[in-house]
Amino acid sequence: MGKGTKLYSIFFNKCPRCQRGNFFAVNNPYNLKRFDHMNPQCSCCGERFDKEPGYYTGALYVSYAYYTALIVTCFIVLEVLLDWELSYFLTVLISLIIILTPPVFRLARLTWINFFISFDAHKPTSCP
C-alpha cells in the first residue's frame, strides 16, 4: 500500500489529491472531542474537502457497507464457526459497533472523497 494509491489516502488520513496533507484535523479517531473535525482544505495542495452542503451524505452508504461486513464476519465467526449463544454474540457485536464508530466514520468519509478525487503526482504543493 504505497503512496499514490487510494488505500494509502484512506488508511493514513491523507489528502486524496497530493497525499501529503491531512484530511482530518487530528490523526487519533478516539479523540472524541475532535474525531469528526475535517480540515477545510489541504494544507499542501489547497484541495477543498468540503465540496458542497450534503456532500458527505453518500458516506452514510459506505459506512453501512462497512458495518454490514462487520456484522456478517462476526456472525460467521461467532455463530457458525464457534457456535456461541445469541446473547454472547450480540454483546460482542454491539460492543464492537460502539468501539469502532469513530474509525468507521472517518474511513467512510475518506472512502467517499476518494471515489471522486484521484491522486495527482504533478499537483503543485507547498509541502516538502
C-alpha contacts under 8 A as a table, 3 or more apart, distances in Angstrom:
res1	aa1	res2	aa2	distance
1	M	5	T	6.79
1	M	7	L	6.56
1	M	8	Y	5.90
2	G	5	T	6.22
2	G	8	Y	6.20
3	K	8	Y	5.82
3	K	9	S	7.82
3	K	19	Q	7.15
4	G	8	Y	7.01
4	G	9	S	7.96
4	G	19	Q	7.19
4	G	119	F	5.93
4	G	121	A	7.59
5	T	8	Y	5.38
5	T	9	S	6.87
5	T	119	F	7.33
6	K	9	S	5.20
6	K	10	I	6.23
6	K	16	P	7.00
6	K	114	N	6.37
6	K	118	S	7.64
6	K	119	F	7.58
7	L	10	I	4.97
7	L	11	F	5.94
8	Y	11	F	5.50
8	Y	12	F	5.77
8	Y	14	K	7.50
8	Y	19	Q	7.87
9	S	12	F	5.54
9	S	13	N	5.79
9	S	14	K	4.61
9	S	15	C	6.25
9	S	16	P	5.57
9	S	19	Q	6.03
9	S	110	L	7.44
9	S	114	N	7.76
10	I	13	N	5.76
10	I	14	K	6.83
10	I	16	P	7.99
10	I	107	L	6.33
10	I	110	L	5.20
10	I	111	T	5.97
10	I	114	N	7.54
11	F	14	K	7.97
11	F	107	L	7.27
13	N	22	N	5.58
13	N	23	F	5.46
13	N	24	F	6.53
13	N	27	N	6.91
13	N	110	L	7.37
14	K	19	Q	4.94
14	K	20	R	6.00
14	K	21	G	5.62
14	K	22	N	4.53
14	K	23	F	5.24
15	C	18	C	5.86
15	C	19	Q	4.62
15	C	20	R	6.26
15	C	21	G	5.43
15	C	22	N	5.77
15	C	23	F	5.34
15	C	42	C	6.31
15	C	47	E	7.78
16	P	19	Q	5.48
16	P	113	I	7.41
16	P	114	N	5.90
16	P	117	I	6.05
16	P	118	S	6.09
16	P	119	F	5.70
17	R	45	C	7.67
17	R	47	E	7.06
17	R	117	I	6.31
17	R	118	S	5.68
17	R	119	F	4.39
17	R	120	D	5.50
17	R	123	K	7.58
18	C	21	G	7.29
18	C	44	C	7.52
18	C	45	C	6.42
18	C	119	F	5.99
18	C	120	D	6.02
18	C	121	A	6.51
18	C	123	K	6.58
18	C	125	T	7.48
19	Q	22	N	7.88
19	Q	119	F	7.22
20	R	44	C	6.57
20	R	127	C	7.34
21	G	42	C	5.38
21	G	43	S	5.44
21	G	44	C	5.44
21	G	45	C	7.70
22	N	25	A	6.84
22	N	39	N	7.48
22	N	42	C	6.72
22	N	43	S	7.51
23	F	38	M	6.03
23	F	39	N	5.85
23	F	41	Q	7.82
23	F	42	C	6.86
23	F	49	F	7.52
23	F	110	L	7.82
24	F	27	N	6.69
24	F	35	F	7.72
24	F	36	D	7.25
24	F	37	H	5.94
24	F	38	M	4.18
24	F	39	N	5.53
25	A	34	R	7.58
25	A	35	F	7.99
25	A	37	H	5.74
25	A	38	M	5.39
25	A	39	N	5.43
26	V	29	P	7.48
26	V	31	N	7.81
26	V	34	R	7.01
26	V	35	F	6.82
26	V	37	H	7.67
28	N	31	N	5.71
28	N	35	F	6.94
29	P	32	L	7.13
29	P	35	F	4.93
29	P	36	D	8.00
29	P	102	P	5.54
29	P	103	P	5.56
29	P	106	R	7.48
30	Y	35	F	6.38
30	Y	102	P	6.52
30	Y	103	P	7.81
31	N	34	R	5.70
31	N	35	F	5.40
32	L	35	F	5.29
32	L	102	P	7.88
34	R	37	H	5.31
35	F	102	P	6.68
35	F	106	R	7.91
36	D	102	P	7.88
36	D	105	F	7.84
36	D	106	R	7.20
38	M	49	F	7.76
39	N	42	C	6.90
39	N	49	F	7.11
40	P	48	R	6.13
40	P	49	F	5.62
40	P	50	D	6.07
41	Q	46	G	5.52
41	Q	47	E	5.32
41	Q	48	R	4.20
41	Q	49	F	5.21
41	Q	50	D	7.48
42	C	45	C	5.68
42	C	46	G	4.69
42	C	47	E	5.17
42	C	48	R	6.54
42	C	49	F	7.32
43	S	46	G	5.93
43	S	126	S	7.75
43	S	127	C	7.85
44	C	125	T	4.95
44	C	126	S	4.91
44	C	127	C	5.08
45	C	123	K	6.93
45	C	124	P	6.24
45	C	125	T	4.49
45	C	126	S	6.46
45	C	127	C	7.93
46	G	125	T	7.92
48	R	51	K	6.36
49	F	113	I	7.96
50	D	53	P	7.69
50	D	55	Y	7.33
51	K	55	Y	6.29
52	E	55	Y	5.43
54	G	57	T	5.38
55	Y	58	G	6.92
56	Y	59	A	5.15
56	Y	60	L	7.47
56	Y	109	R	6.57
56	Y	112	W	7.20
57	T	60	L	5.67
57	T	61	Y	7.87
58	G	61	Y	5.54
58	G	62	V	6.97
58	G	112	W	6.91
59	A	62	V	4.95
59	A	63	S	6.10
59	A	108	A	5.22
59	A	109	R	5.34
59	A	111	T	7.59
59	A	112	W	5.41
60	L	63	S	4.99
60	L	64	Y	6.09
60	L	108	A	7.19
61	Y	64	Y	4.91
61	Y	65	A	6.31
62	V	65	A	5.09
62	V	66	Y	6.37
62	V	108	A	5.37
62	V	111	T	7.45
62	V	112	W	7.10
63	S	66	Y	5.07
63	S	67	Y	6.22
63	S	104	V	6.41
63	S	105	F	6.66
63	S	107	L	7.85
63	S	108	A	5.15
64	Y	67	Y	5.19
64	Y	68	T	6.05
65	A	68	T	5.03
65	A	69	A	6.20
66	Y	69	A	5.18
66	Y	70	L	6.29
66	Y	104	V	7.28
66	Y	108	A	7.97
67	Y	70	L	4.93
67	Y	71	I	6.12
67	Y	97	I	7.67
68	T	71	I	5.12
68	T	72	V	6.11
69	A	72	V	5.24
69	A	73	T	6.03
70	L	73	T	5.18
70	L	74	C	6.09
71	I	74	C	5.15
71	I	75	F	6.03
71	I	93	L	7.11
72	V	75	F	5.05
72	V	76	I	6.16
73	T	76	I	5.24
73	T	77	V	6.14
74	C	77	V	5.21
74	C	78	L	5.65
74	C	79	E	7.60
74	C	89	F	7.93
74	C	93	L	6.96
75	F	78	L	5.40
75	F	79	E	5.18
75	F	80	V	6.73
75	F	89	F	7.65
76	I	79	E	5.74
76	I	80	V	4.95
76	I	81	L	6.30
77	V	80	V	5.94
77	V	81	L	5.08
77	V	82	L	6.26
78	L	81	L	5.97
78	L	82	L	4.98
78	L	83	D	6.09
78	L	84	W	5.72
78	L	89	F	6.41
79	E	82	L	5.79
79	E	83	D	4.53
79	E	84	W	5.27
79	E	85	E	7.37
79	E	86	L	7.68
79	E	89	F	7.03
80	V	83	D	5.42
84	W	88	Y	6.48
84	W	89	F	6.31
85	E	88	Y	5.51
85	E	89	F	6.29
86	L	89	F	5.00
86	L	90	L	6.08
87	S	90	L	5.24
87	S	91	T	6.14
88	Y	91	T	5.08
88	Y	92	V	6.23
89	F	92	V	5.32
89	F	93	L	6.05
90	L	93	L	4.96
90	L	94	I	5.89
91	T	94	I	5.41
91	T	95	S	6.09
92	V	95	S	5.16
92	V	96	L	6.10
93	L	96	L	5.13
93	L	97	I	6.21
94	I	97	I	5.11
94	I	98	I	6.24
95	S	98	I	5.23
95	S	99	I	6.11
96	L	99	I	5.10
96	L	100	L	5.88
97	I	100	L	5.26
97	I	101	T	6.03
98	I	101	T	5.50
99	I	102	P	7.52
100	L	103	P	5.63
100	L	104	V	6.02
101	T	104	V	5.24
101	T	105	F	6.02
102	P	105	F	5.17
102	P	106	R	6.44
103	P	106	R	5.18
103	P	107	L	6.03
104	V	107	L	4.96
104	V	108	A	5.93
105	F	108	A	5.32
105	F	109	R	6.49
106	R	109	R	5.27
106	R	110	L	6.16
107	L	110	L	5.13
107	L	111	T	5.90
108	A	111	T	5.08
108	A	112	W	6.04
109	R	112	W	5.04
109	R	113	I	6.29
110	L	113	I	5.41
110	L	114	N	6.14
111	T	114	N	5.10
111	T	115	F	6.46
112	W	115	F	5.35
112	W	116	F	7.33
113	I	116	F	5.54
113	I	117	I	6.23
114	N	117	I	5.18
114	N	118	S	6.58
115	F	118	S	7.75
120	D	123	K	5.47
125	T	128	P	7.91
